[in-house]
């Protein structure tokens, strides 16, 4: 529908899914590239930490761009707060699913020993911090649970929609623009 003929637009008939899918795929692709760079640089490196921050900034930007794109391209420049939340969360979920697929490939195909390497690195950090063997033994089961693919997948399934919701709350408050009453 042309943007100059939006007067008869029924917003309920405009799906946010195509926009969320497009931006979610872009964000997921960027996330995979960041994850690959982080993996190749070594999980404990400074570059890996910087990539983590960059990845978070990119995720926030992608969600905001998805909301703006849906508002400007699909809805004629107007969007409700609820629609902002819907588009943002849906975009985040799509990015999260792509991230899960990447993680599954990384932990199960590319480097099946990565979880063990992560645990070894964490234990080394605990030892450097002066933790006793008894303290490390107490912490190890929980750490092992969350450094494997299943634990990371569970955390991602919970954290991704929450992250998308928070970013969408803030972005939606700024970008919301109600259609004038005629």
C-alpha positions in Angstrom: 0.0 0.0 0.0 1.4 3.4 -1.0 2.3 5.7 1.9 0.3 8.5 0.4 -2.9 6.5 0.5 -3.0 5.5 4.2 -6.2 7.2 5.2 -8.2 4.0 5.0 -5.5 1.8 6.6 -6.8 -0.7 9.1 -3.9 -1.2 11.4 -5.2 -4.6 12.6 -4.8 -5.9 9.1 -1.1 -5.0 8.9 1.1 -7.7 10.3 4.2 -6.8 12.2 5.8 -10.2 11.3 7.4 -9.3 7.9 9.2 -6.3 9.4 10.2 -8.2 12.6 11.4 -11.1 10.4 13.5 -8.9 8.1 15.2 -7.0 11.0 15.5 -10.2 13.1 17.3 -11.9 10.3 19.6 -9.0 9.9 20.3 -8.8 13.6 20.7 -12.5 13.9 23.2 -12.5 11.0 25.2 -9.7 12.7 25.0 -11.7 16.0 26.5 -14.7 14.3 29.3 -12.7 12.8 30.0 -11.1 16.2 29.9 -14.6 17.8 32.3 -16.0 15.3 34.8 -13.2 15.8 34.5 -13.7 19.5 35.0 -17.4 19.2 38.0 -17.0 16.9 39.6 -14.4 19.2 39.2 -16.6 22.2 36.4 -16.4 24.8 38.7 -14.8 27.4 40.2 -12.1 25.2 39.6 -8.4 25.4 38.3 -8.5 21.8 35.7 -11.0 22.9 34.5 -8.6 25.7 34.4 -5.7 23.2 32.5 -7.8 20.7 29.9 -8.6 23.5 29.3 -4.9 24.1 29.1 -4.2 20.3 26.7 -7.1 19.9 24.4 -5.7 22.6 24.4 -2.2 21.0 23.7 -3.8 17.6 20.7 -5.7 19.1 19.3 -2.6 20.6 19.7 -0.7 17.4 18.1 -3.5 15.3 15.0 -3.5 17.6 14.7 0.3 17.4 15.1 0.2 13.6 12.4 -2.5 13.4 9.9 -0.4 15.3 10.7 2.7 13.3 10.6 0.7 10.0 7.2 -0.8 10.9 5.9 2.7 11.9 7.2 4.5 8.8 6.9 1.8 6.1 3.9 -0.3 7.1 1.7 2.0 9.2 2.1 5.4 7.5 4.1 7.1 10.2 1.8 6.2 13.1 2.3 3.4 15.7 0.7 2.6 19.1 2.8 1.8 22.1 1.4 -1.8 22.1 2.4 -2.3 18.5 5.9 -0.9 19.3 6.2 -3.6 22.0 5.0 -6.3 19.8 7.4 -5.5 16.9 10.3 -5.1 19.2 9.8 -8.3 21.2 9.1 -10.3 18.0 12.3 -9.0 16.5 14.2 -9.9 19.6 12.8 -13.4 19.6 13.7 -14.0 16.0 17.3 -12.8 16.7 17.3 -15.1 19.8 16.3 -18.1 17.7 19.0 -17.4 15.2 21.5 -17.1 18.1 20.3 -20.4 19.5 20.9 -22.1 16.1 24.4 -20.6 16.0 25.0 -21.8 19.6 23.8 -25.3 18.7 26.2 -25.4 15.8 29.1 -24.0 17.8 28.7 -26.3 20.9 27.6 -29.4 19.0 29.4 -29.3 15.7 32.2 -26.7 15.4 33.7 -27.2 18.9 32.0 -29.8 21.1 34.6 -29.3 23.8 33.9 -25.6 24.2 31.7 -26.0 27.3 34.6 -27.8 29.1 37.0 -25.1 28.0 34.7 -22.4 29.4 34.4 -24.3 32.7 38.2 -24.6 32.9 38.6 -20.9 32.3 36.0 -20.0 35.0 37.7 -22.4 37.5 41.0 -20.7 36.7 39.5 -17.3 37.4 38.1 -18.5 40.7 41.5 -19.9 41.7 43.1 -16.6 40.9 40.5 -14.9 43.0 41.5 -17.0 46.0 38.5 -19.4 46.2 39.2 -22.6 48.1 38.7 -26.0 46.5 35.6 -26.5 48.6 34.1 -23.3 47.4 34.9 -24.2 43.8 33.3 -27.7 44.3 30.1 -26.0 45.5 29.9 -23.6 42.6 30.9 -26.1 39.9 27.5 -27.9 39.4 25.6 -24.7 38.8 28.3 -23.4 36.5 28.4 -26.6 34.5 24.7 -26.4 34.1 24.8 -22.9 32.6 27.9 -23.2 30.4 26.6 -26.1 28.4 24.3 -25.6 25.4 21.1 -26.6 27.2 21.7 -24.1 30.0 22.6 -21.3 27.6 19.6 -22.1 25.5 17.3 -21.9 28.5 18.8 -18.6 29.6 18.5 -17.3 26.1 14.8 -18.3 25.8 14.1 -16.4 29.0 16.4 -13.4 28.6 15.9 -12.6 24.9 12.1 -11.7 25.2 12.8 -9.8 28.4 15.6 -7.8 26.7 13.4 -7.1 23.7 10.6 -6.0 26.0 12.8 -3.6 27.9 14.3 -2.1 24.7 10.8 -1.9 23.2 9.4 -0.2 26.2 12.0 2.6 26.0 12.1 2.8 22.2 8.3 2.7 22.0 8.0 5.5 24.5 10.1 7.6 22.2 8.7 6.5 18.8 5.0 6.1 19.6 2.9 8.3 17.4 -0.9 8.0 17.6 -3.0 8.5 14.5 -4.9 11.8 14.8 -8.6 11.5 15.5 -10.6 12.6 12.5 
